[in-house]
Amino acid sequence: MLAFTNSDEKQSPTIIGAGCQLDGNIKTDHTVQIHGTVNGDISASTLVIGRGGSVTGNIHAQTLFLHGSLQGDAYVNVANILSNAKMSGTLNYKTLNITANTGLECKLAKRKDDKKNEK
């Protein structure tokens, strides 16, 4: 199981469990899973905000899986917005995947690919 890694494995996820509240920023090169509450900015390779999870702050990630609530701006390459997700702020993305959802009250801003168009 990924959550039980040892010190030799350099990719253990950061998990904020249900019922837990963190006031502060999170910065990592790995995966962050939020099932509780975070009041602060998050920078990670992959961010999962679970159904009971809530983040108030700005997000910087390669990939976002939003099941829960996000209040703030998100800067991601791939945004996966799943049913029951709620978001306010601006979602800056390159690729956007949305399932049946009615909780988005945010501005969508598609970023251009960094690569130049090849002919």
VOKOL-954734 format. One record per residue: residue number from 0; x, y, z of N, C-alpha, C, O in turn. Coordinates in steps of 0.001 Angstrom, whole numbers, plus 500000, padded with zeros to 6 digits. Last residue first. Example, Ala and Ser with C-alpha at 12.3 -4.5 7.8 and 13.67 -1.06 7.14 Angstrom:
REM VOKOL-954734
REC   resi      n.u      n.v      n.w     ca.u     ca.v     ca.w      c.u      c.v      c.w      o.u      o.v      o.w
REC      1   512850   497750   507080   513670   498940   507140   512900   500030   507870   513409   501138   508039
REC      0   513190   494310   507800   512300   495500   507800   513200   496700   507800   514236   496681   508465
END
This chain:
REM VOKOL-954734
REC   resi      n.u      n.v      n.w     ca.u     ca.v     ca.w      c.u      c.v      c.w      o.u      o.v      o.w
REC    118   504939   521836   462473   504299   521700   461158   504670   520406   460527   504229   520111   459416
REC    117   504107   522361   465915   504989   521777   464903   504242   521624   463591   503050   521317   463585
REC    116   503811   525032   468122   503137   524170   467160   504125   523675   466116   504872   524449   465517
REC    115   505828   524826   471048   505426   525531   469835   504766   524540   468883   505120   523361   468847
REC    114   504737   524092   474353   505439   523680   473127   504926   524503   471952   503742   524833   471876
REC    113   502989   524907   476315   504293   525559   476258   505057   525227   474980   505928   525991   474563
REC    112   499596   525493   475515   500686   524547   475666   501999   525281   475510   502120   526175   474672
REC    111   497730   527959   477300   498280   527420   476063   499414   526470   476390   500101   526616   477401
REC    110   495128   527434   479680   496478   527878   479351   496918   527248   478046   496521   526128   477725
REC    109   491880   528491   480268   492711   527496   479600   494051   528110   479239   494121   529152   478588
REC    108   490154   529209   482983   491175   529861   482159   492080   528794   481554   492948   528253   482239
REC    107   487053   529763   484472   487916   528792   483812   488872   529525   482889   488451   530371   482100
REC    106   485915   530763   487631   486330   531201   486300   487251   530122   485743   488127   529623   486450
REC    105   483335   528978   489428   484674   529529   489255   484869   529987   487817   484098   529646   486920
REC    104   481559   527252   490680   481257   528679   490577   482571   529417   490420   482883   530346   491165
REC    103   480441   524035   490484   481508   524932   490075   480980   526353   489928   480066   526613   489145
REC    102   478542   522071   491135   479093   522906   492188   480203   523856   491784   480853   524436   492653
REC    101   477539   520163   489495   476792   521410   489556   477396   522389   490547   476816   523448   490783
REC    100   478438   517569   487260   478811   518435   488374   477980   519707   488337   477744   520267   487266
REC     99   479618   514775   485689   478381   515456   486081   478644   516258   487348   479023   515703   488380
REC     98   483115   515555   485169   481991   514629   485185   480758   515426   485610   480854   516627   485861
REC     97   485595   517023   483205   484522   517266   484166   483485   516162   484036   483025   515861   482935
REC     96   488849   517820   482584   487916   516702   482538   486873   516934   483614   487205   517032   484796
REC     95   491117   519754   480816   490027   519782   481787   489093   518613   481536   488601   518427   480423
REC     94   494430   520836   480447   493439   519821   480105   492399   519775   481212   492738   519760   482395
REC     93   495482   523166   481525   495785   522834   480128   494761   521823   479618   494280   521936   478491
REC     92   494155   525801   483682   494414   524418   483303   494897   524326   481868   494751   525267   481088
REC     91   492999   527512   486385   493928   527653   485263   494414   526254   484903   495026   525585   485735
REC     90   490213   528515   487860   490855   527253   487522   491663   527460   486249   491098   527570   485161
REC     89   489626   530801   490411   489954   530630   488995   490681   529308   488813   491645   529014   489521
REC     88   486841   530553   492660   488166   531068   492325   488373   530933   490833   487410   530949   490066
REC     87   485367   527662   494035   485243   529082   493726   486661   529613   493550   487581   529159   494231
REC     86   483934   524452   493759   485094   525311   493633   484678   526737   493375   483759   527001   492601
REC     85   483112   521137   494553   482729   522544   494638   483998   523370   494543   485012   523044   495161
REC     84   482001   517918   493468   483065   518898   493682   482488   520303   493713   481526   520624   493015
REC     83   480047   516116   492762   480001   516662   494121   481114   517662   494418   481164   518206   495521
REC     82   482056   514497   490294   480747   514846   490843   480870   515201   492321   481703   514644   493035
REC     81   485294   516034   489591   484371   514916   489714   483074   515342   490401   483003   516409   491011
REC     80   487630   517180   487502   486599   517684   488404   485498   516638   488438   484843   516387   487426
REC     79   490855   517239   486946   489790   516251   486924   488768   516685   487969   489010   516573   489171
REC     78   493168   518987   485111   492164   519129   486165   491076   518093   485945   490444   518064   484889
REC     77   496514   519218   484401   495328   518406   484178   494400   518553   485379   494788   518282   486515
REC     76   498099   521396   485260   498153   520941   483880   496887   520160   483533   496262   520406   482502
REC     75   497023   524215   487276   497291   522798   487057   497446   522518   485570   496991   523291   484727
REC     74   496295   526296   489671   497165   526339   488502   497638   524911   488256   498546   524434   488937
REC     73   493512   527702   491248   494258   526479   490966   495020   526654   489663   494458   527107   488666
REC     72   492453   529831   493920   492855   529645   492534   493671   528372   492394   494425   528001   493294
REC     71   489743   529047   496188   491024   529639   495835   491309   529371   494376   490503   528757   493677
REC     70   488382   526535   497697   488154   527978   497643   489504   528628   497427   490308   528749   498352
REC     69   487135   523410   497047   488308   524262   496896   487859   525710   496788   487069   526071   495915
REC     68   485964   520253   498163   485751   521698   498062   487080   522441   497965   488025   522149   498696
REC     67   486065   517142   496494   485571   517933   497621   485434   519398   497280   484867   519758   496248
REC     66   487238   516146   494295   485983   515519   494703   485291   516395   495730   484064   516391   495826
REC     65   489568   516720   491977   488724   517459   492913   487401   516741   493100   486553   516720   492208
REC     64   492711   516148   491248   491481   515376   491323   490632   516048   492391   490940   515957   493579
REC     63   495211   517556   489272   494248   517790   490352   493071   516850   490174   492497   516760   489089
REC     62   498626   517593   488404   497326   516948   488250   496480   517201   489491   496961   517079   490617
REC     61   500635   519421   489036   500570   518874   487684   499165   518339   487424   498579   518591   486371
REC     60   499744   522365   490930   499955   520921   490790   499976   520537   489318   499415   521229   488469
REC     59   498945   524661   493247   499870   524494   492117   500168   523006   492039   500765   522438   492954
REC     58   496351   526546   494698   496863   525232   494356   497806   525343   493166   497508   526035   492193
REC     57   495500   528606   497521   495850   528445   496113   496560   527120   495891   497274   526627   496765
REC     56   492756   528063   499826   494098   528509   499466   494332   528262   497993   493450   527761   497294
REC     55   491160   525796   501498   491031   527235   501303   492439   527764   501082   493218   527898   502025
REC     54   489823   522653   500935   491033   523469   500882   490625   524913   500652   489855   525222   499742
REC     53   488478   519672   502162   488251   521090   501918   489581   521824   501956   490371   521650   502883
REC     52   486971   516415   501821   488107   517322   501915   487760   518742   501532   486883   518993   500705
REC     51   485139   514488   501389   485005   515247   502632   486077   516299   502796   486099   517008   503803
REC     50   486132   513585   498867   484755   514055   499039   484539   514864   500297   483807   515853   500262
REC     49   489581   514834   498487   488533   513826   498609   487163   514432   498880   487040   515638   499097
REC     48   491718   516048   496374   490859   516586   497427   489645   515674   497467   488784   515733   496590
REC     47   494889   515352   495431   493567   514742   495507   492844   515396   496667   493293   515315   497811
REC     46   497457   516377   493382   496636   516744   494533   495274   516088   494394   494593   516243   493381
REC     45   500741   515790   492375   499344   515388   492253   498620   515767   493528   499110   515511   494628
REC     44   502905   517442   493072   502806   516888   491727   501365   516479   491445   500830   516793   490382
REC     43   502151   520558   494796   502418   519124   494748   502383   518643   493311   501892   519346   492428
REC     42   501369   523022   497022   502157   522791   495823   502567   521321   495834   503248   520874   496758
REC     41   498865   524915   498542   499411   523580   498335   500127   523540   497000   499587   523959   495977
REC     40   498142   527289   501160   498467   526971   499775   499090   525578   499687   499750   525118   500618
REC     39   495491   526942   503613   496825   527328   503162   497029   526896   501733   496183   526212   501157
REC     38   493845   524997   505425   493773   526440   505234   495182   526907   504899   495968   527228   505789
REC     37   492334   521946   504942   493602   522667   504856   493289   524133   504592   492562   524467   503656
REC     36   490668   519189   506378   490625   520605   506027   492027   521192   506005   492816   520971   506923
REC     35   490555   515916   505057   490153   516821   506128   490105   518244   505601   489574   518495   504519
REC     34   491613   514779   502943   490306   514250   503327   489737   515055   504491   488575   514890   504861
REC     33   493899   515124   500481   493216   515895   501514   491835   515291   501737   490993   515291   500838
REC     32   497024   514035   499504   495614   513656   499596   494998   514416   500760   495500   514366   501883
REC     31   499630   514615   497301   498982   515065   498525   497515   514661   498440   496848   514910   497436
REC     30   502600   513254   495869   501147   513300   495949   500688   513799   497311   501269   513458   498341
REC     29   505590   515300   495557   504846   514056   495466   503338   514306   495568   502868   515428   495376
REC     28   507100   517410   496190   507202   516965   494800   506334   515735   494550   506343   515187   493448
REC     27   505489   519908   498262   506136   518624   498060   506207   518318   496575   505462   518897   495784
REC     26   504164   521951   500666   504972   521973   499446   505724   520652   499361   506495   520306   500256
REC     25   501526   523550   502259   502129   522250   501973   502888   522384   500663   502345   522865   499668
REC     24   500898   525993   504860   501141   525607   503474   501763   524223   503388   502439   523773   504314
REC     23   498264   526076   507368   499618   526292   506872   499749   525768   505459   498819   525167   504922
REC     22   496468   524286   509366   496561   525707   509046   498007   525987   508667   498871   526119   509534
REC     21   494608   521418   509075   495959   521958   508972   495865   523413   508570   495256   523744   507552
REC     20   492594   519097   510738   492683   520438   510167   494127   520899   510209   494795   520790   511237
REC     19   490879   515978   510430   492116   516703   510711   492069   518075   510046   491569   518211   508929
REC     18   488655   514663   509523   488629   515160   510892   489863   515949   511284   489898   516535   512366
REC     17   490512   512584   507377   489201   513115   507750   489224   513517   509214   489755   512788   510053
REC     16   494043   513440   506970   492901   512560   507155   491624   513287   507524   491645   514449   507931
REC     15   496204   514230   504674   495498   514928   505747   494178   514188   505898   493296   514300   505046
REC     14   499157   512833   503557   497727   512606   503725   497228   513406   504918   497750   513286   506026
REC     13   501561   512618   501132   501166   513390   502302   499657   513265   502398   498948   513558   501436
REC     12   503063   509508   500043   502149   510644   499913   501990   511385   501237   502253   510843   502311
REC     11   506462   508675   499328   505287   508473   500166   504394   509708   500084   504896   510832   500059
REC     10   508787   508390   497731   507568   508930   497180   506341   508650   498033   505265   508407   497485
REC      9   511194   507130   498324   511157   508589   498395   509853   509197   497890   509802   510401   497639
REC      8   511988   504566   500269   511054   504903   499207   510774   506395   499312   510182   506856   500287
REC      7   513471   504497   502542   514167   504238   501282   513290   504574   500079   513802   504839   498991
REC      6   511658   504824   504592   512523   505953   504271   513304   505751   502978   513755   506724   502373
REC      5   508625   503200   503358   509719   503393   504309   510633   504509   503821   510405   505077   502753
REC      4   505038   503504   503232   506340   503398   502603   507415   503583   503669   507131   504071   504762
REC      3   502033   503245   503222   502982   502671   504163   504314   502429   503487   504679   501289   503202
REC      2   500539   504202   501146   500572   505016   502359   501596   504500   503360   501994   505237   504262
REC      1   500589   502196   499176   501421   503380   499012   501553   504177   500294   502600   504784   500518
REC      0   500855   498822   500000   500000   500000   500000   500895   501233   500000   501864   501292   500757
END
